[in-house]
Amino acid sequence: MGRFPEKVDSKFRFVLLAARRAEQLIRGAQERMPRESPKFARHAMSEMQRDLVEWDFGEAPESSAAASGEDGGSQPGDDAFGPRGTVH
């Protein structure tokens, strides 16, 4: 697969981030480098490998009661994409 940025702690996280970035590109996000491949996933991986996309781990999980939705906490899938070009 090639190298990935130091901030990315595993291949699994790299694939998840690249997939989210590919979705952003499909929806019209600004590309961070000239396109080398017509495939969005490959282009997203190239951007990630060159450390051109900012991302973070997001907010820390809340207590187990909030995570299960008992007190109106976030539901799975509620995490929205950040600004274009930023993967959260």
GROMACS elastic network, one bead per residue, 0.5 to 0.9 nm:
[ bonds ]
;  ai    aj funct       b0    kb
    1     4     6  0.85577   500
    1    11     6  0.89177   500
    2    49     6  0.78783   500
    3    49     6  0.63028   500
    4     7     6  0.83808   500
    4     8     6  0.67040   500
    4     9     6  0.89155   500
    4    10     6  0.87469   500
    4    11     6  0.80898   500
    4    14     6  0.72100   500
    4    45     6  0.87684   500
    4    48     6  0.69648   500
    4    50     6  0.77618   500
    4    51     6  0.79467   500
    5     8     6  0.55466   500
    5     9     6  0.84367   500
    5    14     6  0.87591   500
    5    48     6  0.72196   500
    5    49     6  0.59312   500
    5    50     6  0.73088   500
    5    51     6  0.59771   500
    6     9     6  0.69397   500
    8    11     6  0.77973   500
    8    13     6  0.66037   500
    8    14     6  0.62281   500
    9    12     6  0.84963   500
    9    13     6  0.68765   500
    9    14     6  0.79131   500
   10    13     6  0.53362   500
   10    14     6  0.63333   500
   10    15     6  0.87955   500
   11    15     6  0.62016   500
   11    16     6  0.86510   500
   12    15     6  0.52732   500
   12    16     6  0.63398   500
   12    17     6  0.87173   500
   13    16     6  0.50344   500
   13    17     6  0.60546   500
   13    18     6  0.84428   500
   14    17     6  0.52136   500
   14    18     6  0.60174   500
   14    19     6  0.84885   500
   14    45     6  0.81143   500
   14    48     6  0.78231   500
   14    49     6  0.89362   500
   15    18     6  0.50957   500
   15    19     6  0.60330   500
   15    20     6  0.86443   500
   15    45     6  0.79441   500
   16    19     6  0.51383   500
   16    20     6  0.63275   500
   16    21     6  0.86553   500
   17    20     6  0.51471   500
   17    21     6  0.61240   500
   17    22     6  0.85419   500
   17    44     6  0.86472   500
   17    45     6  0.85680   500
   17    48     6  0.80026   500
   17    55     6  0.82080   500
   17    87     6  0.67429   500
   17    88     6  0.81173   500
   18    22     6  0.60213   500
   18    23     6  0.86165   500
   18    41     6  0.67336   500
   18    42     6  0.84441   500
   18    43     6  0.87886   500
   18    44     6  0.53018   500
   18    45     6  0.52927   500
   18    46     6  0.87524   500
   18    47     6  0.83946   500
   18    48     6  0.66515   500
   18    87     6  0.87745   500
   19    22     6  0.50205   500
   19    23     6  0.63313   500
   19    24     6  0.87426   500
   19    40     6  0.89488   500
   19    41     6  0.64560   500
   19    44     6  0.73647   500
   19    45     6  0.82435   500
   20    23     6  0.50912   500
   20    24     6  0.63718   500
   20    25     6  0.87882   500
   20    44     6  0.85285   500
   20    81     6  0.82457   500
   20    87     6  0.67633   500
   20    88     6  0.84787   500
   21    25     6  0.62834   500
   21    26     6  0.86543   500
   21    29     6  0.87193   500
   21    40     6  0.86085   500
   21    41     6  0.79619   500
   21    44     6  0.56413   500
   21    45     6  0.82766   500
   21    47     6  0.87850   500
   21    48     6  0.84990   500
   21    53     6  0.82632   500
   21    85     6  0.75321   500
   21    86     6  0.80115   500
   21    87     6  0.63437   500
   22    25     6  0.50208   500
   22    26     6  0.61576   500
   22    27     6  0.86275   500
   22    39     6  0.88778   500
   22    40     6  0.52524   500
   22    41     6  0.51130   500
   22    42     6  0.82026   500
   22    43     6  0.75105   500
   22    44     6  0.52086   500
   22    45     6  0.82072   500
   23    26     6  0.50369   500
   23    27     6  0.62642   500
   23    28     6  0.87895   500
   23    29     6  0.87901   500
   23    40     6  0.79596   500
   23    41     6  0.83497   500
   23    44     6  0.89273   500
   24    27     6  0.51094   500
   24    28     6  0.64380   500
   24    29     6  0.53683   500
   24    30     6  0.86252   500
   24    81     6  0.81502   500
   24    84     6  0.71333   500
   24    85     6  0.75478   500
   24    87     6  0.85414   500
   25    28     6  0.51044   500
   25    30     6  0.69682   500
   25    31     6  0.70041   500
   25    40     6  0.66687   500
   25    41     6  0.89036   500
   25    43     6  0.88472   500
   25    44     6  0.77297   500
   25    84     6  0.88696   500
   25    85     6  0.85469   500
   26    29     6  0.72654   500
   26    40     6  0.68625   500
   28    31     6  0.86428   500
   28    84     6  0.87541   500
   29    84     6  0.55335   500
   29    85     6  0.64405   500
   30    84     6  0.70317   500
   30    85     6  0.66779   500
   31    34     6  0.73208   500
   31    35     6  0.78515   500
   31    43     6  0.86859   500
   31    44     6  0.87680   500
   31    47     6  0.84106   500
   31    85     6  0.77412   500
   32    35     6  0.88586   500
   32    47     6  0.67294   500
   32    52     6  0.63998   500
   32    53     6  0.76536   500
   32    85     6  0.77953   500
   33    36     6  0.86355   500
   33    43     6  0.87262   500
   33    46     6  0.87574   500
   33    47     6  0.70557   500
   33    52     6  0.81747   500
   35    38     6  0.71364   500
   35    43     6  0.65221   500
   36    39     6  0.87981   500
   36    42     6  0.84043   500
   36    43     6  0.67701   500
   36    46     6  0.84970   500
   37    40     6  0.75287   500
   37    41     6  0.89332   500
   37    42     6  0.64087   500
   37    43     6  0.59993   500
   38    42     6  0.79955   500
   38    43     6  0.75807   500
   39    42     6  0.54907   500
   39    43     6  0.63063   500
   39    44     6  0.86823   500
   40    43     6  0.50763   500
   40    44     6  0.60207   500
   40    45     6  0.85957   500
   41    44     6  0.50633   500
   41    45     6  0.62045   500
   41    46     6  0.86496   500
   42    45     6  0.50974   500
   42    46     6  0.62223   500
   42    47     6  0.87057   500
   43    46     6  0.50631   500
   43    47     6  0.62872   500
   43    48     6  0.86671   500
   44    47     6  0.51182   500
   44    48     6  0.62090   500
   44    49     6  0.86096   500
   44    53     6  0.89239   500
   45    48     6  0.50009   500
   45    49     6  0.60110   500
   45    50     6  0.85733   500
   46    49     6  0.50540   500
   46    50     6  0.62292   500
   46    51     6  0.85847   500
   46    52     6  0.87605   500
   47    50     6  0.52522   500
   47    51     6  0.62511   500
   47    52     6  0.53022   500
   47    53     6  0.64036   500
   48    52     6  0.60005   500
   48    53     6  0.59063   500
   48    54     6  0.87117   500
   49    52     6  0.77324   500
   50    53     6  0.82492   500
   51    54     6  0.74995   500
   52    85     6  0.86383   500
   53    85     6  0.60087   500
   53    86     6  0.59496   500
   53    87     6  0.70798   500
   54    85     6  0.70506   500
   54    87     6  0.62952   500
   54    88     6  0.84547   500
   55    58     6  0.84537   500
   55    82     6  0.88924   500
   55    85     6  0.88051   500
   55    86     6  0.55489   500
   55    88     6  0.53755   500
   56    59     6  0.88727   500
   56    86     6  0.86147   500
   56    87     6  0.71954   500
   56    88     6  0.56360   500
   57    60     6  0.80019   500
   57    88     6  0.65859   500
   58    61     6  0.88721   500
   58    79     6  0.89442   500
   58    88     6  0.60267   500
   59    62     6  0.86298   500
   61    64     6  0.84034   500
   61    66     6  0.87159   500
   61    67     6  0.73425   500
   62    65     6  0.79457   500
   62    66     6  0.59127   500
   62    67     6  0.61927   500
   62    73     6  0.81083   500
   63    66     6  0.54409   500
   63    67     6  0.62990   500
   63    68     6  0.88261   500
   64    68     6  0.62007   500
   64    69     6  0.87498   500
   65    68     6  0.53417   500
   65    69     6  0.65634   500
   65    70     6  0.55865   500
   65    71     6  0.67749   500
   65    73     6  0.80660   500
   66    69     6  0.51273   500
   66    70     6  0.58301   500
   66    71     6  0.55634   500
   66    72     6  0.66619   500
   66    74     6  0.72091   500
   66    75     6  0.89682   500
   67    70     6  0.76813   500
   67    71     6  0.86946   500
   67    72     6  0.88307   500
   67    73     6  0.59574   500
   67    74     6  0.66162   500
   67    75     6  0.71615   500
   67    76     6  0.85362   500
   68    71     6  0.82354   500
   68    72     6  0.87510   500
   68    73     6  0.73397   500
   68    74     6  0.83087   500
   68    75     6  0.75536   500
   69    72     6  0.51824   500
   69    74     6  0.65063   500
   69    75     6  0.63786   500
   70    73     6  0.69994   500
   72    75     6  0.84298   500
   74    77     6  0.83992   500
   74    78     6  0.61793   500
   74    79     6  0.80870   500
   75    78     6  0.55619   500
   75    79     6  0.84169   500
   76    79     6  0.75748   500
   77    80     6  0.78296   500
   79    82     6  0.89839   500
   79    88     6  0.79688   500
   80    88     6  0.76849   500
   81    84     6  0.78210   500
   81    86     6  0.75681   500
   81    87     6  0.63314   500
   81    88     6  0.59162   500
   82    85     6  0.79181   500
   82    86     6  0.56491   500
   82    87     6  0.61626   500
   82    88     6  0.59523   500
   83    86     6  0.55334   500
   83    87     6  0.79344   500
   84    87     6  0.79648   500
